[in-house]
Amino acid sequence: MNGEYKITLSSSRAVLTYVGGIAAAFIFTFIISFMPDGEVKTWLGYVCTQAGFLVAVATLRYFMRDEFAATIPVKRGVSPVALLMTIPVTIGVFMQNTLFAVCFNKLLEILGVFSSVDLPDPALPVNAVLGLLCVCVAPALGEELMFRGVILGSYRDRGGVKAVLLSAIIFALGHFNLAQFVHQFILGAILAYIVLSTDNLWYAAAVHFLNNVLALFLGLVPGYNSLAVLDGKSAAILVAMCVAGAAILYPSLYGLLKLAGRKELNPKERWFFFIFCKKAVVKDNNIWYHNIDPDDAAGATPDKSGAYRKVFSRDIWTIALIAVLISVAVVSAILDAAGAA
């Protein structure tokens, strides 16, 4: 591979893969619409999107085997100790984001938009099992492969900041639910940061799974749902949770990345360079991103086949996708407000 490693997963292919996944999800949703109404049908409705994503990603892999393997990090090993660190990371981000999510939802209510996520009662054993499979396991696979695999992979040569922000925005808007937007954006940014830092999708998948487990079952904890009232008492609790969550999250995140980081790079390369990059550099058969001229990159493998690619600031595919997702969110909010009125 020396000097011949190219990134060819363009944003156009990524967007088309995402659109294909949504189209497949609509087909699956249409099929289950003929099922009798009930809780099983509701749970399967949540699986349709993930099934669509998996079909789209599998199709992309079929047509782009080498590029897929080079861009989407699914074959790296997992450190058991680092995997354990996903637990405090998840708890921390959930505690931190609860305040932001509740405040944002209060703002939506002031505007007349009442968004929510309706799930069958997870207190019932059958619903608990189906919920774990449909709301926790399925998104940890489908959404991670789509958003932190395909979408993030297509932006990796633009620098860590752009890649993290663009993938997080699309991830948050792609849930088509304003009630989830703030939490999903921050969570999506953290998951993207983990993937870029470790070059491993499975740590992000573990955090995603645990996050959804908390979202599914925390409502069963007495008093938790009352925090959404946002009165004096709940506000104080939410602020305390936010501070405590941040205190748990960032040291845990550092520990996770430290334990699972790419060992072949020195700390300066692993922790700093990728986040401010402008160009791709091939080094030790891995792709790294630096804000320096590739010809001056110490230790970089010369690449005559195009691994150093100019990154254009304007991307019509990304702009169009984000514009469509925003439009859908706005229209949904207007419809919700009209329905509430």
N, C-alpha and C positions, 0 to 999 in steps of 0.2 A: 504494500500500500504506500510505501514511502514516496511522498511527493505527488501522489496521484489520487488523493482523497478529495472528492468534490461534494459540496452541498448542492443538491439539485431539487430538494423539496421546496418548490416556490410557494409563495403565498397564494397564487392562483390555484394551484393544486390543493392546497390546504383548505381554501374556502370552498372549492368544488366538492371536496371530500365531506366537509361539514354540511353543505347543502344536500349532498346525497344521503348523509345520515339522517337529516331531518325528513327528507322525502321517504326514506325507508321506514322511519318511525310513524309517519302518517299512514303508510300502508298497513303496518302492524296494528295501529290504532283502529283503522277501518275494519280489519278482520275481527278484532275482539269486540267491536261494537255490536256484533250479532250474538254475543254471549248474553245470558240472563243477567240482569242487574244483581249486584251483590258485592261482598267484600273482596272476593277473589278477582272479580273483574276490575275493581278499583286498584288492587295491587298490581295486576298485570298492566294496567294503564301506565304505571310508573316504569315498568320494564320496557315498554315499547321504545322509548327514546334511547335507552341504553342498547337495546337490541339493534336499533337502526345505526347507532354509532359503531357498534362492533362489526356490522355488515360492511359499512363504508370503509372502516379501517382495514378490514380483511381484504376488501377489493383493492385498496391502495397498495397493500403489501403484495398482492398477487402481481400487480403491474410494475411495482418498483421494489423488487426484493433487496437489491444491494443498497439503494438509497434509503429505503425504509430502515434497514438494519443500522446504517451509518448515522441516521438522524434521530431515531426514536430509541432511547436507551432502555431496552427491556431485557437484555441478556446479561447484565452485570449481576454479580453476586450481592447478597445482602448480609450485612453484619448483624447478628442477633442482638448485640448490645446497642447498636445504633437504632435497631428496630424498636427496642424498648423505649428509646427516647421519644418516639412518636407519641407516646401516651401523654407525658407532660406538655409536649408541644400542642397537642390537640386540646387538652384541658385549658391551657393558657390562652390560645387563640379564641376559644369559645367564650371563656370568661371575659376576656378583653372586649370582644365584639358585641356582647349582649347589650351593653349600654348604647353603643352606636346604632344597633338594629332597632332597639325600642324607640329611641329618639327619632329615627328616620320614619318609623311607622306612625309615630304621633304626628309628624309633619304631614304624612300622607293623609291621615284622618282629617287634619285641618283643611286639606285641599279637597276633601270629600272622597278620597280613594281608600277603600278598605280591602287590602290584600291579605290573603291568608293561605295556608297550606292545609288542606283537609285530608286526614288520614283515618282509617278505621282504628278503633280503640286498641292500642298495642298492649293493654293489660291482659287481653285474652291470649292464651298460649298460642293458638293458631295464628292470630294476627302478629304476635311477637316473632314467630318463625318466618312468616311470609314477609314481614317488615324487614327483618334482617337480610333476607335474600334479595328483595325487590328494591329496597330503599338504601341499603347499606353496601352489600356486596356488588350489586349490578352497577351502580354509579362509580364505585371505586375502580371498576374495570373499564366500563364504557366511557365515562367522562374523562378519566385520566388518559386513556389512549387517545381520545379526540383532542382534549384541550391542552394537556401537558405533553402529549406526544406529537400529534400532527400539527396543531395550531402553534404551540410554542416552538416546535422543531422548525417550522418555516420562518420563524423570526429570529432564530439564534444568531444569525450572522449580522444582526443589526445592533448588537450590544445588549448587555443584560437588562439595562433599564427599559429600553423599548420593548424587548421581548417579554419581560415581566408584566409591564403595564398593558400592552396590547392583548396578551393572552388573558389577563385578569379581567379586562373590560369585556371581552367577548364571552368569557366564562360567566360573568355576573349577568350580563344581558341575556345570555342564552338560556337562562332559567325561566324567562318570560314571566317573572313574578317580582314586582317591585318590593314586596315585603322582604325578599331575600337579598336584595341588591347589595347593600352595604357589607353585610357579612360575607357574601360570596365574593365580592371584589377583594376584600382584605385576605380572605382565605385563599383565593386564586393566586394572589400575588405571592403569598408565602409558599404555596405549593410549587409555583413556577421557580421561585428562588431555590427551593430545595432541589428540584430536578436539575437546574443549571449548575448548582454547586456540587452535586454528587454524581451527576450524569447517570442517575438511576431513577426510574419511574416508580419503583415499588415502595420507597419511603413515602412519597406523596400519596400513593394509593392507600397506604396504611393510615395516614393522617385523615384522608378523605373518608375512609371507612369508619374510623372512630368518631369523626365529627358527625356523621350521619346517625351513628348509634346514639350519641348524646341528643341530637335533635329529635330522634324518634322516642326516646324513653324519658327524657328529663321532665316532660309534662306530667309524668306520673308522680314526681316528687312533690309532696304537699307544699303549697306556697309558691312554687316556681312560676306558675302562670300568672299569679297576682303581681309579679314584677312589671308586667306590661301596662299596669295601671298608671305608673309613673307619678305617684303621689310623693309626698315628702319622704316617707319611710322607704318606699321602693327605690326612689332616686338615690338615697344614701347608700342603699345596698348595692345598687348597680355601679355607682362610682367606686365603691370599695372593691367590688368584683373586677372592675376594669383595671384598677391599679394592681391588684393581686395577680390578675391574669397576665398583665404585661411583665410583672416581676417573674412569673413562671415561664412565660413564652420565650423571651429572648435569650436567657441563659440556656434553656433547654434546646432551642434552635441552634445556638452556637455549638452545644455539645453534640447534637445530632450530626451537624455538618463536619465537626472535627473528627468524630468517630468514623463517619462514612465518606469523608472527602477523598478526592483523587490523590492517592499517596505518591504518585510519581512527580507531582509538582510541589514546588516549595510554597510556603504559606502566602508569600506575596502574590504569586500567580493564582493560587487557589481562592484567596479571599478578596482580592482587589481588582485584578486586571479584567476579569470577565464582566464585571458589572458596568464598566465604563468603556467597553470596546467599540471600535468602529469597523474593524476588518477581521476576517478569519485568518488564523495562522495554524498550519499543520505542525504538530509537535508530538513526537513519540506515538504516532498513529492515532492521535486524538485531535479534535478541533478545538482551538482556543481562540479567544477574542481579545485583541489588544487595541489600545488607542494610539499605538505607535505605527510607524511605517513598517510593513511586513519585511522589507529588505533589511531593516535594522533590528529585527526581532532576534535576540540572542538565542541560539539553539534551535531556531525554527527550521523546518525542512523546506528547502526551496521547492516550489511547486510551479511547474511549467504548464500545468493543464487547467489552471483556473480556480485554485482553492482560494486565492485572494480575490474577492469579488467586491466591486464597488457597490455600496449600499445606497439606494435611492430613498430619499425622504418621503416621496409621494408614492403611494401604492393604491391604485384605484380599486383593487380587489378588497383590501382591508377597509378602505373608506366606505365602499358600497355595503359591505357586510355589517359594519358598525351602524351605518345609517339605517339599514333595514331593521336591525335589532332594536335600535332606539325608537323607530317609527312604530314597531309592533308594541313596544312597552308603553309608548304614549297613547296609542289607540286603546290598548287594554285598560290603561288607567282611566281614560275618558269613559269607556263603556262601564267600568266598575262604578265610577262616580255617578253616571246616569242611572245605573241600576239601583244604587243606594238611594238616589233621590226619588 
